[in-house]
Structure formats: C-alpha cells, structure tokens
Amino acid sequence: MAKEKVIAVPNLTTPSNPVTFNEDICNGCNHCVEVCQIDVYIPNPEKGKPPMILHPDECWYCGCCVNDCPRPGAIKFNWALQHRGYWKNKATGKVHQI
Amino acid sequence: MSNWNEYLKQQGHAPDWPYPVRYDSEQEIDADVLVIGGGIAGCWAAISAAREGLNVVLAEKGDTIRSGAGGPGCDHWCNAPANPLSNVDPDEWAEHMADRPYCNGIGLQIQCREDWDTLLEMEQMGGKIRDTKDEYKGAIGRDAKSKLMISPRYTRVHSYVPGMIKPVTFKSNPENKLNNMVIRVWGSTFKPALKKECKRLGVKIFDRVMMTGLLTEKGVQGAKVVGATGFNNRTGEFMIFKSKATILAAAGGGSMWLLSTELGGYSNMMSRTSTGDGTVMAWKAGAELTKMESTGMIGIATGLKHKWYTGAGDASYENVPLVDANGKRLPLPIQGWEDAGAMVPGAEVEKEIREGIKSGKYALPFYGDFPAMADVERRATWKLMLGEESTTKVIIDTFNKAGYDESRDLLQSYKYIEGGSLPQWRDAGYGGGIVVDWNLKTTLDGLYAAGTQMFSPEDHSYCAATGRYAGRKAAQYARQAKASKISREQVEGEKTRLYAPVKRNSGMDWKELHAGIARAMQYYVSEYKTENLLKMGLGALQKIEAESIPLLYAMDPHKLMRSLEDSSLLTYAQIIVQASLVRKASSMPLSFQRIDYPALDPPEWNHFLTIKLVEGKVKTGKLPLTFWGNMKKQYEAYNKDYAGVYKKK
C-alpha cells in the first residue's frame, strides 16, 4: 500500500454532496450556478468541468439546478442519507427506499 | 470532481475565489422606480412600472430567473374569483376571506379583483395556465372549453379544516354550486417568463445584489425614501441606487428560532434567503410595521419544506386517499373534491387517529394510496400538482427514477412517525410586516410594499397581484416626483457597517451567530411568554448586537451576505420582542400566548399593534382591525383608472 499523503481538514458539512455530476455529460456551462438562488456553487477553476459545491449546507433542495440543466443526465440530486424517502408495492407489500 | 474537498486533496490548495473581488468599489445607479426583491411580487412590480415607460431597476439577492419562494414553481393560483369559471363575486369572496381577524383587507381586495387579469398576463408572457396539450382530459374540475383546471381547494369555504368555518351561501352563488375559486397552474414556467418580460420591457436587473439599507432625504429617519444601498454578493462591490419611488418586495423573515443545516435545509418553510432584510430596512428608515408579535410553529417535515415529502396534509396532495400500513382507509382529509379541499384534520379526528395508533386500530406508517385513484386524477396530482409545486418536482423525479410507479406503489407518509415540531421552534414568516394604505404605500413617502413583505401575506397569486398593483402605484408617484439628493453621510455609515466583517482577520462566523440568535428566541420568545422572559430575551439579543456583531468575520462576499443577513435577523427578532411586550393580552388568531396576560382576545385588545422607530426610539400605536374601510368602495375609489379584464358581473 503506497503511502498516501494525509491532509488535515475539518469535518465535511452535512450534507456535503446534494448533487452529483456526470463529467462525461456535463460541459461546465454553469447554468446551474446561475439558477441557484442560494448560490451554493462556484464555477470550476478548470473550464468545461462541472461546478463545485462550496456551500452544500445552505442548499434549499429546490431542485432548480437539476430541473433547469440543459443536458439530461449531467446533474443528479443526491439526497443525503437522512432524507431518502420510502414507498411500498401495494400488491406485494415490499418496501423500497430511494 | 464536484467536491471542494476532492479539489483540495488533488490540488493541494483551496480554489481561488472565482469572482473579481471589488470591496470598496462603488457603482451609482439612477432609477425612476427601484424594486427591491426579484421574487414573484418584485418581478410583477417591475413589469408593471416598466409598462408605464419609466426607468425601472430591480435588485435581487439571488438570480431573478428562479429566485424566491415562487422560483421553482407553483401549483395553485388561489383565490381567483374573477376567473370565468368562478361562481362567487370577487368582492363577496374578498369579504369572506377578510372575515379573519388580523388579515390584510387591502391585499385581499386587490387579489380578488385583479389576480385573474394577472394570470392572463402571465399566460401572455409565456406562463402555462391551461391544459393546452390535453393531458388531463376527464379530470374533475377541467373545463373542456377553456382547458382551465379547477382545484378542489376552497370549493365551499376558504378553509383547510373541516367544520372550522360554517357553511356559507354566497349571495352571488345562491344555488351553492362549487366555488371554482382556485386554478391549478404550471407554475414552474412562470419565473423564467417573468424575467424575460422584465428584460423585454427594459428593466435593469441587478442579480446577486443584496440590498442593505434605505436612503432617506437628508439621511433623516422617517423622511422620504430617495434610494437604497446594497452590494454584489459575489464581488463585494458597493452599489448606491437613487430612486424616485422604491418598492420593497423582499418577503419576510425566516429561521429565527432554528438553524440546523444537518436537518436538511436549515430554515422553516422558506428559503434561506428570507431573512427579513426588507422589513428591517423599512424599520430603520422609520416605516411602520404591524403584527410583529404574531408567530407560528414551524411545520417540521422530514427535514423541513419538502426536503422530503410527507404527503398527507401537504399542499399538492389532492385527492389521494390515505391508508394505514394494512391498507385501512384513514379518516384524514384528502384535499379532494369529497371534502371541499380540506387539508388539516379537526381536533376530534386528530385525537381519534392518535388514540387509534396507540390502541393498534391504525398501523404505522401511513401511505398515500396513489394506485387507488383514477388514472387521470392520479396523473393530475403526481405530474401536475407535485410536478409544479415549488420544490417538489425534483422529489417526484427522484422517486420515479428510483423505480417508484405511482400506479402501483403506495407513497409513504411521515406524519406521526417523524414527530411534531417543538413549541420552541417558531416561525415569523407569515405574520408581521409593513403597514400599507390603498396605494400599497408605506408610512414613508416614496416607499411601497408588495407580497409577503406586507403584514398578513397570502399565497403566490396574492404576491403577483399586489406586486403588479404596487408597481402601477409607485410609477404614478414617480412620474410626478422630483429627483432627490442622497446623503453621502448616510451612505458612508451604511458602507462602514456593511464591510466590517470582511475587514477583520478572524472572529465569529455567521452560523454561530445565527445559532446564538435562535437560542435566545427558543428560551425567551417561544411557547411561554411573560414580561420577565421577554425582557430577558430582549437583553440577550441586545447583548448579541453589542458583543457579537462586532466580531462577525466573513472570508468572502458570500459569507459577508450571510453575516449581514444575521444582522437583519437580529433586528427583526428584537422587533418581535418589542411588539410582544406591548401586547398585554393573549390572542388566538395571532398565536400569541402570555402567561401573565392569559385572557384570550379581550375586546379592548382587538386591534393591530403598530411599531416603528422615531428618532431611534421605539414608538407603538394602534390601528383598527379593519382600518382599510369598506373594501369594495375603497378599491373603486383608488382605482377608477384600472382597465383590467375584470368587469363587474
């Protein structure tokens, strides 16, 4: 096991990843950055890459970034573990979770 | 990688702030009409004023395209009695709605007379208001000719609770037909269309600008409002706006009693951006506020405001039968045609259910039985209502993508398993606000207010209609007003206050300060109110102002915005306490209970309590419960020139 450098950083916020990006589809147009009313994102320093979430703990979960993205599949909501909803198949009774 | 921490690990350093930082840079902007807040009310106000051919400027803390509570969408255009399918006369419906102590009769009359016209204009701008694609043919409430979709809400009376209001026979609806008062709309199309219309009319939009202070003539408190200050929350640049008329549309104040980012969205029903900025700006300028002592309890959903969907009692859950874990139908109202849109169980039903849960009669968890619905009704609720209502589209999309099929699967409800809100966690959001007259003018010359900014706000269509109205009135005033000088001294004072957190090298972060405010409110301004507790609360807040505000430290313009929002919250909280001290009586409609004055709504206290600053000192007053006079007569007297679509039936 190669020795990996370990840096000292504080705890991540909860949540820390309200959305995830598919780098193959997202082209860094930053439309999501512009529609966010809370301004949780910053554009990636590298042009063409997906934006970074700088203030994930401020996210209001309005979904506008995901809803308004012009490239289907580029951005997906990643509900924090404590926020994943449930449903039940009416016929079989099997319970599912997001 | 979209993670800040991944970037840090890979690059070995944090990214640079991506926007040019321009602290102390100034920009001066002139306007005939300045609109503060680019939400629903603000956009409509800007459009309305711009139609008069004036130079209109709109300043918005986020981006106008999706900002505010109405940004993500809207499912219901409520209280539209002038719509062609309505069976109740608008003035009669307005009176019915105003039959609630401490409501805003002026706003209600405007809403009832003008929100149908407003909706038609929304359509002209590109908003979708009818089932033009015939997706919901056969749904109850869908009119074949107009393709408008009527909602079951308020089909009998203006209430969500069965039995709360006695059945009414409206003079204009003697046969007791369904009122057809509320229209189901595709509200996700609205905000972008409103922004587009603003731009088309030449409104100068300043997005990412947080407004921080009003400017008054000679810098005097209580004098005419002549402009405002703000800053760009990405670059930190200082902005000075000069205006002949100013409209405040920055909504209310939220998250004063609770801050928890771990509980998914750390506010209450409102977005984090609702921090009372507009109310506090008005207060500091000397404008009169009212009903500030009224607060409610936060409705804790699973992580607050649609962070996850509770169903059962949530706004868009129309016609969905509710069942227990064994499929047994529950006596809960379903916001449907069968219960005239009732959403909240009455006290007896609530009791029966709780006892039933404990006795084993009803098994938890409960579910929304979407599969039991007729296909078109199910689609109307899932795809249209939940698809359009504010923050719920991303919820239904997530469910469907994860394999949920609404024709096959029961949707879990979290009612009764997530617990209720603590009484210490309250919400100032829908209570107090700015006092207005029939011009939606505040007590300060040159200053107007619209939407949730006013006391006793209502819904999306209320914000749209009152915004549109205020824009028209402010424009009228601006047309004949002379440009005034601003006070450089006042500007400098505000600039110093504004930049203080970024001039420090260390200190207290905004989240901690916010948590301190919340704690003071939880202890001293919540369920149990007494003179002593309220005074301790005021003392605690004043201590935070004196000792902790001077420690606020912000590392970038965004955190500067959050720090200044804390400042707004702190002032707003103090106004709540001041108003609470004055009301020496308890009140049911105000959700206000004092242990030391337990009498509920004694007649000598049945009036609005007003509060304002005069030469820096708090001054209180009264207004009669119906200070606006006869709603129909007054509206007509003030609006002889209104040439809208609405015509008297």
Interface residues (C-beta under 8 A of the other chain):
Chain A: I7 V9 L12 T13 T14 P15 S16 N17 V19 T20 F21 E34 V35 C36 Q37 I38 D39 I42 P43 N44 P45 P50 P51 M52 I53 L54 H55 D57 E58 C59 W60 Y61 C62 G63 C64 V66 N67 D68 F77 W79 A80 Q82 H83 R84 G85 Y86 W87 K88 N89 K90 A91 H96 I98
Chain B: M1 S2 N3 W4 N5 Y7 L8 K9 P15 D16 W17 P18 K61 G62 D63 I65 R66 S67 G68 G71 P72 S188 R208 N233 R234 T261 E262 G264 G265 Y266 S267 S271 R272 T273 T302 G303 K305 H306 K307 W308 Y309 G327 P365 Y367 D369 P371 S390 T391 K393 V394 I395 D397 T398 F399 A402 G403 Y404 R408 D409 L410 L411 Q412 H558 R562
